[in-house]
Amino acid sequence: MAPLRSLRAIAFAFLTAIALATVLTCLAVYLALLATIDRQIDKRLHGEAAELLADGPDQTLLMQRIMEETRRRDSGDIGFLLTDRNGRHLAGNMTPAHGFPPGLSTIDQSAGIPGLTRGRALVHALPEGMTLALAAESEPIDDHDAQRLLILASGFGAILLLVGLGIFALSLAIRRNIEAVRSAAEAIVDGDLRARVPVEGAGTAFGRQAQAFNHMLDRIEALMTSLSQISNDVAHDLRTPLARLHGQLSRLAAEPTADALRPQVEEALAQSEEILAMFAAILRITEVEGGDRRAMFRRLDLSGVAQNAAEAIEALADDKAQALRLGPWEAAPIDGDERLLTQLVVNLVENAVNHTPAGSTITVSVARDGDAAVLTVADNGPGIAPDEQARALLRFGRLEASRNRPGHGLGLPLVQAITALHRGTLELANAAPGLAVRIRLPLAH
């Protein structure tokens, strides 16, 4: 049996179970009521038969007693019939359309007894082939059985309606609280660590759950803020002395007396520049992940931004004898930060240039796919193995084959942070050969 995975399915299954139980209970009560009535009728028939046969099965005496019983007011709803061995009518006040089976049995309108819709019959076989039959109706009022069934159905129907309304109200309450938790979670994923679940009724189960969830979010926010602050402090504190070191190396390289050490000085200068670039990237990622840049969003065309950014660094590919193919460009209006999106395109193109050999081809294009704009930067280089793609998106997550190449493993993480800020998704795909990076961003409405 497949598990119930939605609130609607759970509510429907519960309501179905309640409805089935209600119908079965209604049927059981109805049948029990009929059985009780039948037992009472049977008891009365046995009593009447015992009175008739109290002095023995004498035919003359029986006929006389049957005539007396038919005149009594309290037995006016009972039918009597005495027949001989040939079925000839000897005495009684009923003439059924067919005979009754021996013992007790249920009869209905097919018996042909005027005024009887349902009843019980008792048949005694007497000596000399005589048969004594008694019949009493169990439905003294026309259509009483249908009315009784209607009353039961109405009562249990009202119960079922109340249960259904209760389930509906409970489902709305649960759905409202689930939606509140989901909205808070989505806001936090978007970068708003201050989002919380509204607390409605602090003493209720939902209220206590919301408070516990909010306490957890408070703790997560404190830890994330502390971690971010540590990263910022380390980056800022180290960037200042590194900037001084870079300045001193620059001045040293400009001194005429440094000719003998110039190669070593220039190497140290390049390394200091790379370290400064790394700290700048760390601070940039932290700034982007904060979500504050979303306030600077405006309507722009992703194709125009991507084309301008790619054309600006086209010379970088030319220097490595690589071909940079631009387009096609499909109009794709989005809400975003132009500077960050420009940096995203530049990072992707630079990443492709740095990790593909001379003669490779790099393509940059923008297309529309449903309600999303898709930016694709693809190359025909060595690509990234599927089991290494997740590591390539981690900070400092450089692949083993890239350790001897320039870079610090922060390019794709910055691209991912910018993509998340724009509520998009990043996909690394096999271009067969090479790597295709696809950025899906929601189109502006």
BELTACOR-V568144 format. One record per pair of residues at least 4 apart in sequence whose ideal C-beta (glycine too) atoms are under 7 Angstrom apart, sorted by sequence separation. I is the first residue (numbers start at 1). J is the second residue. D is the distance in Angstrom with one decimal. If there is no record, write none. Layout:
i=I j=J d=D
i=I j=J d=D
This chain:
i=5 j=9 d=6.6
i=6 j=10 d=7.0
i=7 j=11 d=6.2
i=8 j=12 d=6.1
i=9 j=13 d=6.2
i=10 j=14 d=6.3
i=11 j=15 d=6.1
i=12 j=16 d=6.2
i=13 j=17 d=6.4
i=14 j=18 d=6.4
i=15 j=19 d=6.1
i=16 j=20 d=6.3
i=17 j=21 d=6.2
i=18 j=22 d=6.1
i=19 j=23 d=6.3
i=20 j=24 d=6.3
i=21 j=25 d=6.1
i=22 j=26 d=6.2
i=23 j=27 d=6.4
i=24 j=28 d=6.2
i=25 j=29 d=6.3
i=26 j=30 d=6.3
i=27 j=31 d=6.3
i=28 j=32 d=6.1
i=29 j=33 d=6.2
i=30 j=34 d=6.6
i=31 j=35 d=6.3
i=32 j=36 d=6.4
i=33 j=37 d=6.5
i=34 j=38 d=6.2
i=35 j=39 d=6.4
i=36 j=40 d=6.7
i=37 j=41 d=6.3
i=38 j=42 d=6.1
i=39 j=43 d=6.3
i=40 j=44 d=6.6
i=41 j=45 d=6.3
i=42 j=46 d=6.3
i=43 j=47 d=6.5
i=44 j=48 d=6.4
i=45 j=49 d=6.2
i=46 j=50 d=6.2
i=47 j=51 d=6.7
i=48 j=52 d=6.5
i=49 j=53 d=6.2
i=50 j=54 d=6.5
i=53 j=57 d=6.0
i=58 j=62 d=6.3
i=59 j=63 d=6.3
i=60 j=64 d=6.5
i=61 j=65 d=6.2
i=62 j=66 d=6.2
i=63 j=67 d=6.6
i=64 j=68 d=6.6
i=65 j=69 d=6.2
i=66 j=70 d=6.4
i=67 j=71 d=6.9
i=68 j=72 d=6.8
i=83 j=87 d=5.2
i=84 j=88 d=4.9
i=96 j=100 d=7.0
i=101 j=105 d=5.1
i=107 j=111 d=4.5
i=126 j=130 d=4.0
i=140 j=144 d=6.7
i=143 j=147 d=5.9
i=144 j=148 d=6.1
i=145 j=149 d=6.4
i=146 j=150 d=6.3
i=147 j=151 d=6.4
i=148 j=152 d=6.6
i=149 j=153 d=6.1
i=150 j=154 d=6.1
i=151 j=155 d=6.4
i=152 j=156 d=6.2
i=153 j=157 d=5.6
i=154 j=158 d=6.4
i=155 j=159 d=6.8
i=156 j=160 d=6.2
i=157 j=161 d=6.3
i=158 j=162 d=6.5
i=159 j=163 d=6.3
i=160 j=164 d=6.2
i=161 j=165 d=6.4
i=162 j=166 d=6.3
i=163 j=167 d=6.3
i=164 j=168 d=6.3
i=165 j=169 d=6.3
i=166 j=170 d=6.2
i=167 j=171 d=6.1
i=168 j=172 d=6.5
i=169 j=173 d=6.5
i=170 j=174 d=6.2
i=171 j=175 d=5.9
i=172 j=176 d=6.1
i=173 j=177 d=6.6
i=174 j=178 d=6.1
i=175 j=179 d=6.1
i=176 j=180 d=6.5
i=177 j=181 d=6.6
i=178 j=182 d=6.1
i=179 j=183 d=6.1
i=180 j=184 d=6.5
i=181 j=185 d=6.3
i=182 j=186 d=6.2
i=183 j=187 d=6.3
i=184 j=188 d=6.5
i=185 j=189 d=6.4
i=186 j=190 d=6.4
i=188 j=192 d=6.3
i=203 j=207 d=6.2
i=204 j=208 d=7.0
i=205 j=209 d=6.4
i=206 j=210 d=6.3
i=207 j=211 d=6.4
i=208 j=212 d=6.3
i=209 j=213 d=6.2
i=210 j=214 d=6.2
i=211 j=215 d=6.4
i=212 j=216 d=6.6
i=213 j=217 d=6.5
i=214 j=218 d=6.3
i=215 j=219 d=6.6
i=216 j=220 d=6.4
i=217 j=221 d=6.1
i=218 j=222 d=6.4
i=219 j=223 d=6.4
i=220 j=224 d=6.1
i=221 j=225 d=6.0
i=222 j=226 d=6.2
i=223 j=227 d=6.2
i=224 j=228 d=6.1
i=225 j=229 d=6.1
i=226 j=230 d=6.4
i=227 j=231 d=6.5
i=228 j=232 d=6.2
i=229 j=233 d=6.1
i=230 j=234 d=6.2
i=231 j=235 d=6.2
i=232 j=236 d=6.0
i=233 j=237 d=5.8
i=234 j=238 d=6.0
i=235 j=239 d=5.9
i=236 j=240 d=7.0
i=238 j=242 d=5.9
i=239 j=243 d=6.0
i=240 j=244 d=6.8
i=241 j=245 d=6.2
i=242 j=246 d=6.2
i=243 j=247 d=6.4
i=244 j=248 d=6.4
i=245 j=249 d=6.3
i=246 j=250 d=6.4
i=247 j=251 d=6.5
i=248 j=252 d=6.2
i=249 j=253 d=6.2
i=250 j=254 d=6.7
i=251 j=255 d=7.0
i=258 j=262 d=5.7
i=261 j=265 d=5.4
i=262 j=266 d=6.1
i=263 j=267 d=6.4
i=264 j=268 d=6.4
i=265 j=269 d=6.2
i=266 j=270 d=6.5
i=267 j=271 d=6.5
i=268 j=272 d=6.3
i=269 j=273 d=6.5
i=270 j=274 d=6.5
i=271 j=275 d=6.5
i=272 j=276 d=6.3
i=273 j=277 d=6.3
i=274 j=278 d=6.4
i=275 j=279 d=6.6
i=276 j=280 d=6.3
i=277 j=281 d=6.4
i=278 j=282 d=6.6
i=279 j=283 d=6.5
i=280 j=284 d=6.2
i=281 j=285 d=6.3
i=282 j=286 d=6.5
i=283 j=287 d=6.3
i=284 j=288 d=6.3
i=285 j=289 d=6.1
i=286 j=290 d=6.7
i=301 j=305 d=6.9
i=302 j=306 d=6.0
i=303 j=307 d=6.1
i=304 j=308 d=6.3
i=305 j=309 d=6.3
i=306 j=310 d=6.1
i=307 j=311 d=6.2
i=308 j=312 d=6.4
i=310 j=314 d=6.7
i=314 j=318 d=6.5
i=315 j=319 d=6.4
i=337 j=341 d=6.4
i=338 j=342 d=6.2
i=339 j=343 d=6.5
i=340 j=344 d=6.4
i=341 j=345 d=6.7
i=342 j=346 d=6.3
i=343 j=347 d=6.1
i=344 j=348 d=6.5
i=345 j=349 d=6.3
i=346 j=350 d=6.0
i=347 j=351 d=6.1
i=348 j=352 d=6.5
i=349 j=353 d=6.3
i=350 j=354 d=6.1
i=351 j=355 d=6.2
i=352 j=356 d=5.9
i=356 j=360 d=3.8
i=384 j=388 d=5.5
i=388 j=392 d=6.2
i=393 j=397 d=6.6
i=398 j=402 d=5.0
i=407 j=411 d=6.7
i=410 j=414 d=5.8
i=411 j=415 d=6.6
i=412 j=416 d=6.2
i=413 j=417 d=6.4
i=414 j=418 d=6.5
i=415 j=419 d=6.3
i=416 j=420 d=6.3
i=417 j=421 d=6.4
i=418 j=422 d=6.7
i=431 j=435 d=5.8
i=4 j=9 d=4.5
i=57 j=62 d=6.6
i=83 j=88 d=6.1
i=100 j=105 d=5.7
i=111 j=116 d=6.5
i=126 j=131 d=6.6
i=139 j=144 d=4.4
i=187 j=192 d=4.4
i=188 j=193 d=6.0
i=201 j=206 d=6.8
i=202 j=207 d=4.6
i=253 j=258 d=6.3
i=288 j=293 d=6.3
i=300 j=305 d=6.1
i=317 j=322 d=4.2
i=336 j=341 d=5.3
i=368 j=373 d=6.0
i=369 j=374 d=5.0
i=384 j=389 d=5.3
i=392 j=397 d=5.8
i=398 j=403 d=6.1
i=402 j=407 d=6.8
i=419 j=424 d=4.5
i=431 j=436 d=4.1
i=4 j=10 d=4.8
i=55 j=61 d=5.9
i=69 j=75 d=5.0
i=83 j=89 d=6.0
i=84 j=90 d=5.8
i=89 j=95 d=6.9
i=125 j=131 d=5.9
i=126 j=132 d=5.8
i=139 j=145 d=5.6
i=200 j=206 d=6.7
i=201 j=207 d=4.3
i=252 j=258 d=5.4
i=317 j=323 d=7.0
i=356 j=362 d=7.0
i=391 j=397 d=4.5
i=419 j=425 d=6.7
i=83 j=90 d=6.0
i=100 j=107 d=6.8
i=188 j=195 d=5.3
i=200 j=207 d=6.1
i=258 j=265 d=5.9
i=317 j=324 d=4.1
i=366 j=373 d=6.4
i=367 j=374 d=5.2
i=392 j=399 d=6.3
i=419 j=426 d=4.7
i=428 j=435 d=6.5
i=429 j=436 d=4.5
i=82 j=90 d=4.5
i=109 j=117 d=5.6
i=123 j=131 d=6.4
i=124 j=132 d=4.5
i=187 j=195 d=3.5
i=199 j=207 d=5.4
i=366 j=374 d=6.9
i=384 j=392 d=5.6
i=391 j=399 d=6.8
i=4 j=13 d=5.8
i=82 j=91 d=4.4
i=108 j=117 d=6.7
i=202 j=211 d=6.7
i=253 j=262 d=6.6
i=353 j=362 d=6.8
i=366 j=375 d=5.3
i=398 j=407 d=6.8
i=428 j=437 d=6.0
i=429 j=438 d=6.2
i=52 j=62 d=6.2
i=70 j=80 d=6.2
i=82 j=92 d=5.6
i=108 j=118 d=5.3
i=123 j=133 d=4.9
i=314 j=324 d=5.1
i=352 j=362 d=4.7
i=416 j=426 d=5.1
i=69 j=80 d=6.2
i=81 j=92 d=3.7
i=184 j=195 d=4.7
i=199 j=210 d=4.6
i=365 j=376 d=5.2
i=388 j=399 d=5.5
i=398 j=409 d=4.0
i=415 j=426 d=6.5
i=427 j=438 d=4.5
i=80 j=92 d=4.2
i=107 j=119 d=5.2
i=121 j=133 d=6.3
i=122 j=134 d=4.8
i=184 j=196 d=6.0
i=198 j=210 d=6.8
i=199 j=211 d=5.8
i=253 j=265 d=4.8
i=396 j=408 d=6.7
i=397 j=409 d=5.3
i=52 j=65 d=5.2
i=80 j=93 d=5.8
i=81 j=94 d=5.5
i=97 j=110 d=7.0
i=98 j=111 d=6.9
i=107 j=120 d=6.9
i=121 j=134 d=6.9
i=184 j=197 d=4.8
i=197 j=210 d=4.3
i=252 j=265 d=5.5
i=253 j=266 d=6.1
i=349 j=362 d=6.6
i=364 j=377 d=5.3
i=396 j=409 d=4.2
i=426 j=439 d=5.8
i=52 j=66 d=6.8
i=66 j=80 d=4.8
i=79 j=93 d=5.9
i=80 j=94 d=6.9
i=97 j=111 d=6.0
i=106 j=120 d=6.0
i=107 j=121 d=5.0
i=121 j=135 d=4.5
i=310 j=324 d=6.7
i=395 j=409 d=6.7
i=396 j=410 d=6.9
i=79 j=94 d=3.5
i=96 j=111 d=4.8
i=97 j=112 d=3.0
i=311 j=326 d=6.8
i=349 j=364 d=6.5
i=363 j=378 d=5.1
i=384 j=399 d=6.8
i=395 j=410 d=6.1
i=424 j=439 d=5.9
i=425 j=440 d=4.9
i=66 j=82 d=5.9
i=96 j=112 d=5.8
i=104 j=120 d=6.4
i=105 j=121 d=5.2
i=119 j=135 d=5.7
i=120 j=136 d=6.0
i=181 j=197 d=5.6
i=197 j=213 d=5.2
i=249 j=265 d=6.0
i=253 j=269 d=6.1
i=310 j=326 d=5.4
i=424 j=440 d=5.3
i=96 j=113 d=5.8
i=119 j=136 d=5.6
i=180 j=197 d=5.0
i=197 j=214 d=5.7
i=362 j=379 d=4.7
i=424 j=441 d=4.0
i=104 j=122 d=5.5
i=119 j=137 d=4.0
i=120 j=138 d=6.1
i=180 j=198 d=5.7
i=196 j=214 d=4.8
i=361 j=379 d=6.8
i=395 j=413 d=4.8
i=424 j=442 d=6.8
i=63 j=82 d=6.4
i=94 j=113 d=5.5
i=118 j=137 d=6.8
i=119 j=138 d=5.2
i=249 j=268 d=5.5
i=250 j=269 d=6.4
i=307 j=326 d=6.2
i=360 j=379 d=5.7
i=361 j=380 d=5.4
i=393 j=412 d=5.4
i=394 j=413 d=6.8
i=422 j=441 d=5.2
i=423 j=442 d=5.8
i=62 j=82 d=5.8
i=103 j=123 d=6.3
i=118 j=138 d=5.4
i=249 j=269 d=4.5
i=360 j=380 d=5.7
i=392 j=412 d=5.7
i=393 j=413 d=6.3
i=419 j=439 d=5.5
i=100 j=121 d=4.3
i=102 j=123 d=5.1
i=116 j=137 d=4.7
i=118 j=139 d=4.6
i=196 j=217 d=6.1
i=360 j=381 d=5.0
i=101 j=123 d=6.7
i=113 j=135 d=6.6
i=117 j=139 d=4.9
i=307 j=329 d=5.7
i=70 j=93 d=4.4
i=100 j=123 d=4.9
i=102 j=125 d=6.3
i=246 j=269 d=6.9
i=249 j=272 d=6.1
i=356 j=379 d=4.9
i=393 j=416 d=5.6
i=67 j=91 d=6.4
i=357 j=381 d=6.6
i=66 j=91 d=4.4
i=117 j=142 d=6.8
i=352 j=377 d=6.0
i=356 j=381 d=3.1
i=66 j=92 d=5.8
i=246 j=272 d=4.3
i=303 j=329 d=3.9
i=355 j=381 d=6.1
i=48 j=75 d=6.6
i=63 j=90 d=6.0
i=118 j=145 d=6.1
i=245 j=272 d=5.7
i=246 j=273 d=6.6
i=303 j=330 d=6.3
i=352 j=379 d=4.5
i=63 j=91 d=4.1
i=107 j=135 d=6.3
i=193 j=221 d=4.4
i=303 j=331 d=6.1
i=349 j=377 d=6.2
i=177 j=206 d=4.8
i=188 j=217 d=6.9
i=303 j=332 d=5.5
i=348 j=377 d=4.1
i=48 j=78 d=6.1
i=242 j=272 d=6.1
i=246 j=276 d=6.3
i=301 j=331 d=6.2
i=302 j=332 d=4.3
i=193 j=224 d=6.1
i=301 j=332 d=6.4
i=322 j=353 d=6.2
i=181 j=213 d=6.3
i=301 j=333 d=5.8
i=302 j=334 d=5.2
i=100 j=133 d=5.6
i=173 j=206 d=7.0
i=242 j=275 d=5.7
i=243 j=276 d=6.6
i=305 j=338 d=5.8
i=309 j=342 d=4.5
i=313 j=346 d=5.8
i=320 j=353 d=6.0
i=79 j=113 d=6.2
i=242 j=276 d=5.6
i=299 j=333 d=6.1
i=300 j=334 d=6.6
i=316 j=350 d=6.7
i=322 j=356 d=6.6
i=332 j=366 d=5.4
i=310 j=345 d=6.0
i=299 j=335 d=5.9
i=300 j=336 d=6.1
i=305 j=341 d=4.9
i=309 j=345 d=3.8
i=313 j=349 d=5.7
i=317 j=353 d=5.4
i=322 j=358 d=6.5
i=325 j=361 d=6.3
i=329 j=365 d=7.0
i=330 j=366 d=5.8
i=332 j=368 d=5.5
i=392 j=428 d=6.8
i=239 j=276 d=6.5
i=298 j=335 d=7.0
i=305 j=342 d=6.0
i=309 j=346 d=5.4
i=313 j=350 d=6.8
i=316 j=353 d=5.5
i=321 j=358 d=4.3
i=322 j=359 d=6.9
i=328 j=365 d=5.6
i=329 j=366 d=5.4
i=330 j=367 d=4.8
i=297 j=335 d=4.7
i=300 j=338 d=5.6
i=320 j=358 d=5.6
i=321 j=359 d=6.1
i=322 j=360 d=5.0
i=323 j=361 d=4.6
i=324 j=362 d=5.1
i=325 j=363 d=4.5
i=326 j=364 d=5.5
i=327 j=365 d=5.8
i=330 j=368 d=5.3
i=297 j=336 d=5.6
i=306 j=345 d=5.0
i=310 j=349 d=5.9
i=334 j=373 d=5.5
i=389 j=428 d=4.4
i=239 j=279 d=4.7
i=297 j=337 d=5.9
i=322 j=362 d=6.1
i=94 j=135 d=6.4
i=238 j=279 d=6.3
i=296 j=337 d=5.4
i=332 j=373 d=3.4
i=85 j=128 d=7.0
i=85 j=129 d=2.5
i=235 j=279 d=4.6
i=293 j=337 d=5.4
i=384 j=428 d=6.2
i=84 j=129 d=6.2
i=317 j=362 d=6.1
i=84 j=130 d=5.8
i=83 j=130 d=6.8
i=235 j=282 d=5.0
i=293 j=340 d=6.5
i=355 j=402 d=6.5
i=383 j=430 d=6.2
i=82 j=130 d=6.5
i=83 j=131 d=5.0
i=235 j=283 d=5.1
i=383 j=431 d=6.6
i=82 j=132 d=5.5
i=355 j=405 d=7.0
i=383 j=433 d=6.1
i=231 j=282 d=6.3
i=232 j=283 d=6.6
i=354 j=405 d=6.2
i=380 j=431 d=6.7
i=383 j=434 d=4.9
i=384 j=435 d=5.4
i=81 j=133 d=4.4
i=288 j=340 d=6.7
i=354 j=406 d=6.7
i=379 j=431 d=6.9
i=383 j=435 d=4.3
i=354 j=407 d=6.3
i=378 j=431 d=4.8
i=380 j=433 d=5.4
i=381 j=434 d=5.0
i=80 j=134 d=5.9
i=232 j=286 d=5.9
i=310 j=364 d=4.5
i=380 j=434 d=4.1
i=381 j=435 d=6.8
i=79 j=134 d=6.8
i=231 j=286 d=5.9
i=379 j=434 d=4.5
i=78 j=134 d=6.1
i=79 j=135 d=4.1
i=378 j=434 d=6.3
i=379 j=435 d=6.0
i=378 j=435 d=7.0
i=78 j=136 d=4.9
i=228 j=286 d=5.7
i=306 j=364 d=6.1
i=378 j=436 d=3.9
i=77 j=136 d=6.3
i=77 j=137 d=6.2
i=306 j=366 d=5.4
i=351 j=411 d=4.9
i=376 j=436 d=6.0
i=377 j=437 d=4.9
i=350 j=411 d=6.9
i=351 j=412 d=6.7
i=42 j=104 d=5.6
i=376 j=438 d=5.2
i=77 j=140 d=6.9
i=303 j=366 d=4.3
i=302 j=366 d=5.4
i=347 j=411 d=4.7
i=374 j=438 d=5.8
i=375 j=439 d=4.3
i=374 j=440 d=5.4
i=347 j=414 d=6.0
i=348 j=415 d=6.1
i=347 j=415 d=5.2
i=372 j=440 d=4.6
i=373 j=441 d=5.0
i=57 j=126 d=4.3
i=306 j=375 d=5.7
i=372 j=441 d=6.5
i=57 j=127 d=5.5
i=62 j=132 d=7.0
i=372 j=442 d=6.0
i=373 j=443 d=5.6
i=59 j=130 d=6.4
i=302 j=373 d=4.8
i=344 j=415 d=5.2
i=371 j=442 d=6.5
i=372 j=443 d=6.2
i=371 j=443 d=5.4
i=49 j=122 d=6.0
i=57 j=130 d=6.9
i=302 j=375 d=6.2
i=344 j=418 d=4.7
i=45 j=120 d=6.4
i=49 j=124 d=6.0
i=343 j=418 d=6.9
i=46 j=122 d=6.8
i=45 j=122 d=4.1
i=42 j=120 d=5.9
i=340 j=418 d=4.8
i=41 j=120 d=4.5
i=52 j=132 d=6.8
i=340 j=421 d=6.9
i=38 j=120 d=5.8
i=49 j=132 d=6.8
i=49 j=134 d=5.8
i=48 j=134 d=5.8
i=336 j=422 d=5.1
i=45 j=134 d=4.9
i=348 j=437 d=5.5
i=45 j=136 d=5.8
i=44 j=136 d=6.3
i=41 j=136 d=5.1
i=41 j=138 d=5.2
i=191 j=289 d=6.4
i=191 j=290 d=6.3
i=192 j=291 d=6.0
i=38 j=138 d=6.3
i=191 j=291 d=2.7
i=37 j=138 d=5.0
i=190 j=291 d=6.4
i=334 j=441 d=5.2
i=334 j=442 d=6.9
i=334 j=443 d=6.1
i=335 j=444 d=5.0
i=333 j=443 d=6.4
i=334 j=444 d=5.3
i=332 j=443 d=6.5
i=333 j=444 d=4.6
i=33 j=148 d=6.8
i=30 j=149 d=6.0
i=30 j=152 d=5.5
i=29 j=152 d=5.9
i=285 j=410 d=6.8
i=26 j=152 d=5.2
i=26 j=153 d=6.2
i=281 j=408 d=7.0
i=294 j=421 d=6.4
i=282 j=410 d=6.8
i=285 j=413 d=6.1
i=289 j=417 d=5.1
i=293 j=421 d=6.2
i=281 j=410 d=4.1
i=285 j=414 d=5.2
i=288 j=417 d=4.3
i=26 j=156 d=4.3
i=278 j=408 d=4.3
i=284 j=414 d=6.1
i=288 j=418 d=5.7
i=291 j=421 d=6.5
i=25 j=156 d=6.5
i=278 j=410 d=6.5
i=285 j=417 d=5.0
i=281 j=414 d=5.9
i=288 j=421 d=5.4
i=22 j=156 d=4.9
i=274 j=408 d=6.8
i=22 j=159 d=6.3
i=22 j=160 d=4.8
i=302 j=441 d=6.6
i=19 j=160 d=5.8
i=18 j=160 d=6.6
i=18 j=163 d=5.0
i=299 j=444 d=5.7
i=15 j=164 d=5.8
i=15 j=167 d=5.5
i=14 j=167 d=6.0
i=11 j=167 d=5.3
i=11 j=171 d=4.6
i=7 j=171 d=5.9
i=7 j=174 d=6.0
i=7 j=175 d=5.7
i=191 j=421 d=6.8
i=190 j=423 d=6.6
